[in-house]
Amino acid sequence: MNIKKPILTFLFLTICTIGIAQDYKENIKSEFTEYLNSLINMEFEKSFEYITPEFFEIVPKSQMLQLMEQTFNNPTMVIEIKNPKILTIRNSEIIENKYYSLLTYSNQMNFKMNSEEEETEDEKTMRINLMKLSFQQNFGAENVVYNEKTEFFEIYSEKDVYGISINGETNWKFLVLEKDSKIILDKILPKELAEKI
């Protein structure tokens, strides 16, 4: 009889711990999906609600908004983001009173550069080949396809992102890990996480 009580207590605590662990991952998944959907729908200001506030201490929101609007509303190019999927969410760890959880997601980006009217066939071919080389260098040759019919580059991309939360349960904010943003990431992330990038 005395043995049963500790075993039942242990099982109850184990089940509760597993349940809590799944809850925060579900919150990360839900909040990151809302972030991605706001980007896909070009609701840039809404997407900022899901970015860690420290980012905007370095890059002001007004500049970020201007940059995103110029990029996505540029008449010389078309950018579509499709099929976002969260691939993994790692267990969170607490560092300096904040919780950090590394997640990996994928999406497909369709990119088309509208040609200039005066462009010759040779110039067009050269432009497409240069863009293809640039995309292959950034995303890997196996992840870049040029669709001659639609004139879109179809690019498969996988990215790592840190989910950051004060309480480790809710209100997750996100920081995408871009290698060319290392200077910014070094200022926001704890040293032990920044060194892994």
C-alpha positions in Angstrom: 0.0 0.0 0.0 2.8 2.4 0.9 4.6 1.6 -2.4 1.6 2.4 -4.5 1.2 6.0 -3.4 4.8 7.1 -4.4 4.4 5.3 -7.8 1.0 7.0 -8.5 2.5 10.3 -7.5 5.5 9.8 -9.8 3.2 8.8 -12.7 0.9 11.8 -12.1 3.9 14.2 -12.1 5.4 12.6 -15.2 2.0 12.9 -17.1 1.7 16.6 -15.9 5.3 17.4 -17.0 4.8 15.8 -20.4 1.4 17.7 -20.8 3.0 21.0 -19.9 6.0 20.4 -22.3 3.6 19.8 -25.1 1.5 22.9 -24.3 4.4 25.3 -24.7 5.4 23.7 -28.0 1.8 24.0 -29.2 1.9 27.7 -28.2 5.2 28.2 -30.2 3.7 26.4 -33.2 0.5 28.4 -33.0 2.2 31.8 -32.5 4.8 31.1 -35.2 2.1 30.1 -37.7 0.4 33.4 -37.0 3.7 35.2 -37.7 4.2 33.4 -41.0 0.6 34.0 -42.1 0.9 37.7 -41.5 4.0 37.7 -43.7 2.3 35.7 -46.4 -0.7 38.1 -46.3 1.8 41.0 -46.4 0.5 42.3 -43.0 3.9 43.5 -42.1 3.0 45.6 -39.0 1.1 42.7 -37.6 4.1 40.4 -38.2 6.2 42.8 -36.0 4.1 41.8 -33.0 5.8 38.4 -33.2 9.4 39.6 -33.5 11.5 39.9 -30.4 11.4 43.6 -29.3 15.2 43.8 -28.9 15.4 43.5 -32.7 13.6 46.9 -33.1 16.1 48.6 -30.7 18.7 47.9 -33.5 16.5 48.2 -36.6 13.6 50.7 -36.1 10.2 49.5 -37.0 9.7 52.3 -39.5 12.8 51.4 -41.4 11.9 47.7 -41.3 8.4 48.4 -42.6 9.7 50.6 -45.4 12.2 47.9 -46.4 9.5 45.2 -46.5 7.0 47.3 -48.4 9.7 48.3 -51.0 10.7 44.6 -51.4 7.2 43.1 -51.7 5.5 46.0 -53.5 8.3 46.5 -56.0 6.8 46.5 -59.5 10.0 45.0 -61.1 9.6 41.8 -59.1 7.1 39.3 -57.7 7.7 37.4 -54.5 5.3 34.7 -53.2 5.8 32.7 -50.0 4.0 29.3 -50.0 3.7 26.1 -48.1 5.2 27.1 -44.7 5.8 24.1 -42.5 7.3 23.8 -39.0 9.7 20.9 -39.1 11.0 20.7 -35.6 10.7 22.5 -32.2 13.4 21.7 -29.7 13.0 21.7 -26.0 13.3 25.1 -24.5 16.2 26.1 -22.3 16.4 29.0 -19.8 19.3 31.4 -20.1 19.5 34.8 -18.3 15.8 34.7 -17.2 14.4 34.0 -20.7 13.4 30.8 -22.4 14.8 29.9 -25.8 13.5 27.2 -28.1 15.1 26.5 -31.5 12.7 25.7 -34.3 13.3 24.9 -37.9 10.7 25.7 -40.6 10.6 25.4 -44.4 8.7 27.2 -47.1 8.8 27.8 -50.9 9.5 31.2 -52.2 8.6 31.9 -55.8 10.5 34.8 -57.2 10.2 36.5 -60.6 12.1 39.5 -61.9 10.1 41.3 -64.6 12.2 42.0 -67.6 12.9 45.4 -68.9 11.3 46.2 -72.3 14.6 46.8 -74.1 16.2 43.5 -72.9 17.5 41.2 -75.6 17.3 37.4 -75.4 21.0 37.2 -74.6 20.6 39.8 -71.8 17.6 37.9 -70.4 19.5 34.6 -70.5 22.5 36.2 -68.7 20.2 37.8 -66.1 18.5 34.5 -65.4 21.8 32.6 -65.2 23.3 35.1 -62.8 20.2 35.1 -60.6 20.2 31.3 -60.6 23.8 31.2 -59.5 23.1 33.6 -56.7 20.1 31.7 -55.5 22.0 28.4 -55.7 24.8 29.8 -53.6 22.4 31.0 -50.9 20.0 28.1 -50.9 21.8 25.2 -52.4 21.6 24.1 -56.1 19.2 21.2 -55.3 16.7 23.8 -53.8 16.5 26.1 -56.8 14.4 25.4 -59.9 13.8 27.9 -62.7 10.4 27.4 -64.3 10.8 28.5 -67.9 7.0 28.5 -68.6 6.1 30.9 -65.7 9.6 32.5 -65.5 9.5 32.0 -61.7 12.4 30.8 -59.6 11.0 28.2 -57.2 13.2 28.1 -54.1 12.9 25.7 -51.2 14.2 27.1 -48.0 14.8 25.8 -44.5 15.5 28.3 -41.7 16.3 28.2 -38.0 14.4 30.5 -35.6 14.7 31.1 -31.9 11.4 31.4 -30.1 11.9 33.6 -27.0 9.6 33.8 -24.0 9.8 35.4 -20.5 7.6 32.7 -18.9 8.5 29.8 -21.1 4.8 29.1 -21.8 3.2 31.9 -23.8 3.8 35.1 -25.6 6.6 33.7 -27.8 8.6 36.2 -29.9 10.8 35.1 -32.8 14.2 35.8 -34.2 15.1 34.3 -37.6 18.7 33.2 -37.7 20.2 34.7 -40.9 24.0 34.3 -41.3 24.2 37.8 -42.9 22.5 39.3 -39.8 25.1 37.8 -37.4 26.1 41.3 -36.0 22.4 41.9 -35.0 22.0 38.3 -33.6 25.1 38.7 -31.5 23.6 41.7 -29.8 20.3 40.0 -29.0 21.1 36.4 -28.2 23.0 35.2 -25.2 26.7 34.4 -26.1 26.3 30.6 -25.8 23.5 30.7 -28.4 25.1 33.3 -30.7 28.3 31.2 -30.9 26.4 28.3 -32.4 25.2 30.3 -35.5 
